């Protein structure tokens, strides 16, 4: 019989998760198609292997510092919702509402884009399904929603399996490249291919590369969304987040090294799917389908993680009176029974808006996600001063230097991204303007 401490009481979440899940959801929530698709555009922008690897290492350090900061917040305030929880605690209800609602909408858009992209890969493997991508994407999300409805145990185990498969596949790709790479004939490189470094300033190229790599790293904080459901967050969260991130960094650097080892720079600069091109160069044209299948599985893992953590934001907001009261309901399996279907439904709305719209919104979401990071680092610095006596089982090494570094880096990224893509800044301003009356309406409704 299940112990009483693992059953939802008064719509509380289950405290049954551990280190294994934390590592799995960190990997699953971070590694998607970016590592396989972005090396080409990054090479196009930078053109030098050492510079490429240097920028990947730079963002890896940023993510590590960010993890150290998030661990302190997560174990000090172990509630579902991550950035929302910290912003509300530090800066009040409106700041929390903006960060939380932004996180929920952005993740919904990213979920839609991921499901749509997965359906496109299915169409590549099964040409007879071409033209039905939006229906397949919707079916994928409904299927994942039903899986999560069963409960946290089933959903977390599925995430662990998907993440292990993803990590093994990527390590396998690296081994294949280095073992069989010597057999690749240089005659396979088209002689007329020219170096295609993008024209423009080095600063502009670096900003573009940083944006692309930030996109691939988004998700390093995913385990923090489940701090409330961790059996012992003070002990498990540091292991989960640091262990998960270190695995991601190793995978990313090795995959980049393998791609650079196989593909000559002029070829890489024109590649839209570098990993598939590397495998094709080794084994021939038909082998590209192997990478396509792996991409499909990889996307399934990240979409599953998004379907899992996004409802936790709404659940936490509902509990604090910043969303509908019914959002606090939890079913017998430990799944937010209103927030999860609403999150899936929002993603389906984005799917129905079309691939281009959901893709653009997903790109903008990266900008908003970094706003979430920024709010978290600012919250950490503020809460250390405003609540110095709160017990902190984990403290950031190198405080206050480390949080200041990532806070400044995040602000610099947002400024640079704003200049590169002014539309993101415009959307941010519009969102802030529209969110205030919505915030007032929700709080008044809950008070009534």
Secondary structure, 3 states (H helix, E strand, C coil): CCCHHHCCCCCCCCCCECHHHHHHHHHHHHCCCHHHHHHHHHHHHHCCHHHHHHHHHHHHHHHHHHHHHHHHHHHHCCCCCCHHHHHHHHHCHHHHHHHHHHHHHHHHHHHHHHHHHHHHHHHHHCHHHCCCHHHHHHHHHHHHHHHHHHCHHHHHHHHHHHHHHHHHHHHHHHHHHHHHHHHCCHHHCCCCCCCCCCCCCHHHHHHHHHHHHHHHHCCCCHHHHHHHHECCHHHHHHHHHHHHHHHHHHHHHHHHHHHHHHCCHHHHHCCCCHHHHHHHHHHCHHHHHHHHHHHHHHHHHHHHHHHHHHHHHHHHHHHCCCCCHHHHCECCCCCECCHHHHHHHHHHHHHHCCHHHHHHHHHHHHHHHHHHHHHHHHHHHHHHHHCCCCCCCCCCCCCCHHHHHHHHHHHHHHHHHHHHCHHHHHHHHHHHHHHHHHHHHHHHHHHC
